[in-house]
Amino acid sequence: MSKAPDLTQVRNIGIAAHVDAGKTTLTERMLYYAGASHKIGEVHEGAAHMDYMAEEQEHGITITAAVTRLPWRDHLIQLIDTPGHVDFTIEVERSMRVLDGCVIVLDGVRGVEPQTETVWRQRTQFRLPTLFFVNKLDRPGADFERALDSVRERLQAEPVAVTAPLPDYDGAVVHLIDKTCLRFGGERGELLQATPCDAATWERMRPWRESLLLAAAEMDDALAEQVLADQEPEPEAVWAALRQAVLAGRICPCFAGSALRNQGVQPLLDGVVRLLPSPTERPPSLAHRPDGDEEWVTMAADGPLAALAFKVQMWEGRRHVFVRLYRGTLEPGDEVAIPGPNGTLRRERVARLFEVDANHKTRLDQATAGQIVLLAGLRWAATGDTLCAPSHLLWLERIETREPVLGLAIEP
């Protein structure tokens, strides 16, 4: 029987961006460095682990949001790789609804692009703490500072660099908290070499470091005193203050690199576990009850079941439902109630539970609050439906879907 994860060690995140910014390429590296994948699948070769549909492999784009999981530094990261094309933006919308944080990927040459703004609005609707990864810094014309300026100007967010590239980018990045220069060696960038910065390099990085410390100091009075007195704060104190600022939505930490060249990915993974929230650190979800009262659903394994269906997909010829559990536990054979907004009520029985890795599924004996799982056996559950305990009816906020522009039916 699989063991329920410790919620404080879980991170539910999504990767989102404008098309061709490098989301799936970044996800492939994350899986490889975490040991969840034994090789790196390249998008341009049609071999990406997360782009498993034939259409995705043929066109080299992501069409459907894919769920996976990976271990990193004693944490479990549950990750959704979302499409970048505006045609499939509902996949991003319903993924954001069930996440606790996100990583937005920027093209280092283009900065914020039109679909980046759409993704940002979707992220803002659900108030998700956000990290930025400025990708493709190996390309001619890439400019890390200009990319951050575009975030400030077009998204009205406050970007704060945690890793920054050297002015003459050669694949190395400077970690502004640890004050080290990071190089990514080995055949696939898996060998991380950290060396102290020389005086000349550190002098060029000083403005980035000062911006970082000032942003962190706003959340911690003791840290502010050290910064104003030109004292050197402890790295752990800086991380803790940054985390507070991220959870409060005050700043968006930024990381530099080139996913295709295997550069800068490991510091981003460290940032995910150190800066983004666990399920228990997110605000409670508002639910409505049939008697007209409201209820706040707190993320906890005990209590009556509350889960949200965020995607329905045909898989191997059978209907499967992706759900995020917000409270309680779920086991195969459990009966669930699906209340409708117009007073209807359906009852169904969960046949099987699975954890998901792209197009691979592994049977589970139990799912608990905070997990994203796949359910088989539900005939009627639809996107946006709440699955709850029959003895405790409620419904969570639904996923807003666009009204269709036109309808089309094909009959034999």
C-alpha positions, -999 to 999 in steps of 0.1 A, spaced: 0 0 0 14 34 -10 21 58 18 4 91 19 29 120 15 37 145 42 18 176 30 45 199 43 69 182 19 46 184 -12 47 211 -39 19 212 -65 32 234 -93 25 242 -129 49 252 -157 33 279 -180 45 302 -207 40 317 -242 44 291 -269 80 280 -276 95 296 -245 107 261 -234 82 248 -209 84 211 -219 122 213 -224 125 226 -188 102 199 -175 122 172 -192 154 185 -174 136 186 -140 125 150 -144 161 139 -154 179 157 -126 154 145 -100 160 109 -112 123 104 -123 135 99 -159 166 80 -170 170 101 -202 162 136 -215 135 136 -242 139 164 -267 108 183 -280 124 189 -314 130 152 -318 94 143 -309 107 123 -279 96 144 -249 83 124 -220 55 149 -213 44 153 -250 31 118 -255 3 124 -280 11 117 -316 0 152 -326 22 168 -300 52 148 -312 45 156 -348 41 193 -343 66 198 -314 41 216 -292 21 208 -260 -16 203 -266 -29 188 -234 -18 195 -198 2 165 -186 7 155 -149 38 140 -134 57 138 -101 93 139 -91 114 138 -59 137 167 -50 156 171 -17 132 150 4 102 168 -12 76 155 -37 69 179 -66 36 172 -84 39 190 -117 16 199 -145 31 209 -179 6 232 -196 2 242 -233 15 276 -245 -9 280 -275 -38 302 -269 -61 276 -286 -56 253 -256 -57 279 -229 -86 261 -211 -60 235 -202 -40 262 -184 -71 276 -167 -82 244 -152 -47 234 -142 -42 267 -124 -74 261 -104 -59 231 -86 -23 242 -82 -5 258 -52 22 277 -72 36 281 -107 68 286 -127 64 310 -156 90 305 -183 102 336 -203 122 336 -235 154 355 -227 153 373 -261 117 382 -262 108 386 -225 71 389 -217 50 379 -248 12 380 -255 4 346 -241 26 353 -211 1 381 -202 -28 356 -206 -11 331 -183 -4 358 -158 -40 368 -157 -50 332 -151 -24 329 -124 -36 362 -108 -72 350 -107 -62 322 -83 -35 342 -65 -7 317 -71 28 324 -58 51 325 -88 87 320 -98 101 331 -132 127 311 -152 144 333 -179 153 307 -205 173 306 -237 200 330 -224 225 312 -247 209 328 -277 221 359 -295 202 390 -283 192 374 -249 191 400 -221 183 389 -185 178 425 -173 155 434 -202 134 403 -195 129 413 -159 121 449 -169 94 435 -192 79 416 -162 79 449 -142 64 470 -170 38 446 -186 28 424 -157 31 450 -129 49 424 -108 81 428 -88 108 404 -102 138 397 -79 168 378 -93 180 348 -72 204 335 -99 217 359 -126 239 352 -157 273 368 -161 273 397 -187 292 375 -212 270 344 -206 290 312 -209 266 288 -193 274 298 -157 251 316 -133 258 334 -101 237 324 -71 230 357 -53 221 342 -19 250 317 -17 274 341 -34 287 313 -56 293 308 -93 275 277 -106 287 257 -136 269 228 -151 292 200 -163 289 164 -173 273 151 -204 238 164 -195 246 192 -170 241 169 -141 274 178 -124 270 210 -105 301 229 -96 299 258 -71 329 280 -66 332 313 -48 328 344 -70 360 364 -77 360 400 -67 355 414 -102 325 391 -109 309 399 -75 313 436 -81 292 433 -113 266 412 -94 263 437 -65 233 456 -78 213 423 -82 223 412 -47 213 445 -32 179 444 -49 174 408 -35 184 418 1 161 449 0 132 428 -11 138 402 16 144 428 42 109 442 38 95 410 54 120 407 84 129 436 107 161 419 120 172 412 84 165 449 75 187 461 103 216 439 91 211 451 55 210 488 65 241 483 86 260 466 56 263 434 76 263 400 59 231 382 66 228 344 70 216 327 37 189 308 57 175 341 70 174 355 34 156 323 21 130 325 49 123 362 43 120 356 5 96 328 11 74 351 32 74 377 5 65 351 -22 36 336 -2 23 372 4 24 378 -34 49 407 -29 77 395 -52 84 369 -79 119 354 -76 137 349 -110 161 323 -121 184 323 -151 196 296 -175 191 277 -207 171 245 -204 181 232 -238 218 235 -228 211 220 -194 220 252 -175 203 267 -144 177 240 -138 189 227 -104 188 261 -87 152 265 -100 142 232 -84 158 243 -51 137 275 -55 105 255 -60 109 236 -27 123 265 -7 100 294 -19 67 279 -31 40 269 -7 30 234 4 -8 226 2 -12 234 39 1 270 34 -25 279 9 -57 297 21 -87 275 27 -111 270 -2 -147 284 -1 -174 258 -5 -212 261 -6 -237 238 11 -272 228 -1 -288 247 29 -273 279 15 -245 282 41 -208 286 32 -179 265 46 -142 269 45 -124 237 34 -90 234 50 -63 211 35 -63 181 59 -64 143 56 -91 141 83 -126 153 77 -153 145 51 -141 142 15 -139 174 -7 -123 170 -41 -125 189 -74 -126 172 -109 -105 194 -132 -102 173 -163 -119 144 -180 -100 123 -205 -105 91 -225 -76 68 -216 -72 34 -232 -108 36 -243 -121 43 -208 -133 75 -191 -109 88 -165 -112 119 -143 -83 139 -129 -91 153 -94 -74 173 -67 -82 164 -31 -87 193 -8 -99 174 23 -102 138 35 -91 105 19 -103 84 -10 -100 47 -16 -112 24 -45 -147 13 -39 -157 45 -20 -190 61 -29 -189 98 -37 -216 124 -42 -216 149 -70 -240 178 -62 -250 200 -92 -255 238 -89 -292 234 -98 -300 210 -70 -293 178 -88 -274 150 -70 -256 120 -85 -239 92 -66 -211 72 -81 -185 47 -69 -148 50 -76 -135 18 -92 -98 25 -92 -73 52 -82 -40 60 -100 -11 83 -97 0 97 -130 32 102 -149 24 117 -183 7 88 -201 17 62 -175 -5 54 -145 2 34 -113 -26 20 -92 -30 35 -57 -46 21 -26 -55 55 -12 -53 92 -20 -53 119 6 -57 157 7 -31 176 -13 -27 149 -40 -36 151 -77 -48 117 -88 -67 99 -116 -100 81 -110 -116 54 -131 -153 43 -129 -170 77 -128 -196 79 -155 -211 113 -148 -184 135 -132 -175 165 -154 -149 193 -154 -155 216 -124 -176 191 -105 -171 186 -67 -167 151 -54 -178 149 -17 -188 125 10 -225 115 6 -231 124 43 -216 159 39 -227 176 7 -209 207 -6 -195 222 -38 -163 241 -44 -159 270 -67 -163 258 -103 -138 263 -131 -150 291 -153 -152 279 -189 -156 301 -220 -190 301 -238 -185 283 -271 -185 305 -302 -202 279 -323 -215 243 -318 -211 214 -341 -225 178 -340 -217 149 -362 -243 121 -366 -238 88 -383 
